Amino acid sequence: MEQISDIDSTTDTSRISISAHYTGYIWYNNGLSHAQFVTPMGRAAYWALKPMNAFMQVMVGASIDTFLLQRHYVLDHLVEQAIADGYEQVVELAAGLSSRGYLVKKAHPHVHYVEGDLPGMSARKAELLDKLGRSAGHVTQPCNILDEDGPLSIEALLSGLDNTKKTLIITEGLVNYFDLATIRKVWSRMALAMKQFPKARYVTEVYPQLEQHPSYKYVKVAQKVVGFFTQGEYPLHYNSNESMQQGFLEDGFAQVSVTAPEDYYQTLDMPTSSRPSLVRLVVADC
Ligand SMILES: C[S@@+](CC[C@H](N)C(=O)[O-])C[C@H]1O[C@@H](n2cnc3c(N)ncnc32)[C@H](O)[C@@H]1O
């Protein structure tokens, strides 16, 4: 197993929060979100990236937005599947301006839904949800995944839940903002903390380092654009489904499946791409 290094002294990653405005707009623009979650910044970023998206469509066979939508559709499906399997508590970390929590609560009022994000984004989301009329059992809670203890930690968030209920954690658009050593440390802590529940599952997307992919050089361009907008790196993790699965097992999860959007083309009505996809979906059970 790779050496897990200490996390950088600063755990303030709020520079990343701008990306939530962009994805929030993409979900809305494609009928997957409520207008309440649209911000002027999200709209402006959409127009600023339009030429880049057109370029990717021609060169890669799918735009950045297609890859975002694919992950979003599959993650929605995985959440629905877990709820059908009796998961009654859902924790969405780094929920940003996504309306998944709002929509899940509308469809499944019995589910307890907690949206965690950095304090600034969490306060903003709380305000937006309150304006929409928040239902009981829909909680917004400040959380910093890098905090190993204290009130903002994942551990503190989970300790406030009912530990007799099956619990699902989801992250979307988060893990590739961190280097692998840092995010693996988070995953290991998460796997340990999840053991307090009778059953617990984590679902996420991961963008892998597929050097052999026919569009890899364009992926590097997209990676630079995301890094530029968020003033940091956007490292890709693992170079095969097998190594990704093995990594999650080593981080403390008992059962792990890694799939690609193509695996859902027959069952989900979602945008497809003409070339192999660039994102993977991970379902990790404790
Ligand atoms: C690309 S956005 C994704 C938002 C949402 N999940 C979506 O897909 O639309 C990344 C999110 O990660 C949050 N974030 C960044 N650093 C974080 C941290 N250390 N702990 C928790 N959330 C963090 C940002 O505030 C932002 O909302």
The ligand as an SDF file (V2000), in Angstrom:
LIG
                    3D

 27 29  0  0  0  0  0  0  0  0999 V2000
  -17.3680   20.4120   -7.5670 C   0  0  0  0  0  0  0  0  0  0  0  0
  -18.1940   20.9270   -6.1000 S   0  0  0  0  0  0  0  0  0  0  0  0
  -19.3440   19.5740   -6.0070 C   0  0  0  0  0  0  0  0  0  0  0  0
  -20.6420   19.9830   -5.4270 C   0  0  0  0  0  0  0  0  0  0  0  0
  -21.7540   18.9410   -5.6030 C   0  0  0  0  0  0  0  0  0  0  0  0
  -21.4200   17.7010   -4.9690 N   0  0  0  0  0  0  0  0  0  0  0  0
  -22.0470   18.7260   -7.0660 C   0  0  0  0  0  0  0  0  0  0  0  0
  -21.6640   17.6680   -7.6050 O   0  0  0  0  0  0  0  0  0  0  0  0
  -22.6460   19.6190   -7.6650 O   0  0  0  0  0  0  0  0  0  0  0  0
  -17.0500   20.5880   -4.7780 C   0  0  0  0  0  0  0  0  0  0  0  0
  -17.5930   20.8210   -3.3980 C   0  0  0  0  0  0  0  0  0  0  0  0
  -16.6170   20.3860   -2.4300 O   0  0  0  0  0  0  0  0  0  0  0  0
  -16.6870   21.2340   -1.3130 C   0  0  0  0  0  0  0  0  0  0  0  0
  -15.4360   21.0630   -0.5340 N   0  0  0  0  0  0  0  0  0  0  0  0
  -14.2060   21.4920   -0.8650 C   0  0  0  0  0  0  0  0  0  0  0  0
  -13.3190   21.1640    0.0950 N   0  0  0  0  0  0  0  0  0  0  0  0
  -14.0120   20.4880    1.0510 C   0  0  0  0  0  0  0  0  0  0  0  0
  -13.6530   19.9190    2.2990 C   0  0  0  0  0  0  0  0  0  0  0  0
  -12.3960   19.9680    2.7410 N   0  0  0  0  0  0  0  0  0  0  0  0
  -14.6160   19.3240    3.0430 N   0  0  0  0  0  0  0  0  0  0  0  0
  -15.9020   19.3050    2.5970 C   0  0  0  0  0  0  0  0  0  0  0  0
  -16.3040   19.8330    1.4230 N   0  0  0  0  0  0  0  0  0  0  0  0
  -15.3650   20.4290    0.6550 C   0  0  0  0  0  0  0  0  0  0  0  0
  -16.8790   22.5960   -1.9470 C   0  0  0  0  0  0  0  0  0  0  0  0
  -17.3300   23.5670   -1.0400 O   0  0  0  0  0  0  0  0  0  0  0  0
  -17.8820   22.2770   -3.0540 C   0  0  0  0  0  0  0  0  0  0  0  0
  -19.2010   22.4180   -2.6100 O   0  0  0  0  0  0  0  0  0  0  0  0
  1  2  1  0
  2  3  1  0
  2 10  1  0
  3  4  1  0
  4  5  1  0
  5  6  1  0
  5  7  1  0
  7  8  2  0
  7  9  1  0
 10 11  1  0
 11 12  1  0
 11 26  1  0
 12 13  1  0
 13 14  1  0
 13 24  1  0
 14 15  1  0
 14 23  1  0
 15 16  2  0
 16 17  1  0
 17 18  1  0
 17 23  2  0
 18 19  1  0
 18 20  2  0
 20 21  1  0
 21 22  2  0
 22 23  1  0
 24 25  1  0
 24 26  1  0
 26 27  1  0
M  CHG  2   2   1   9  -1
M  END
$$$$
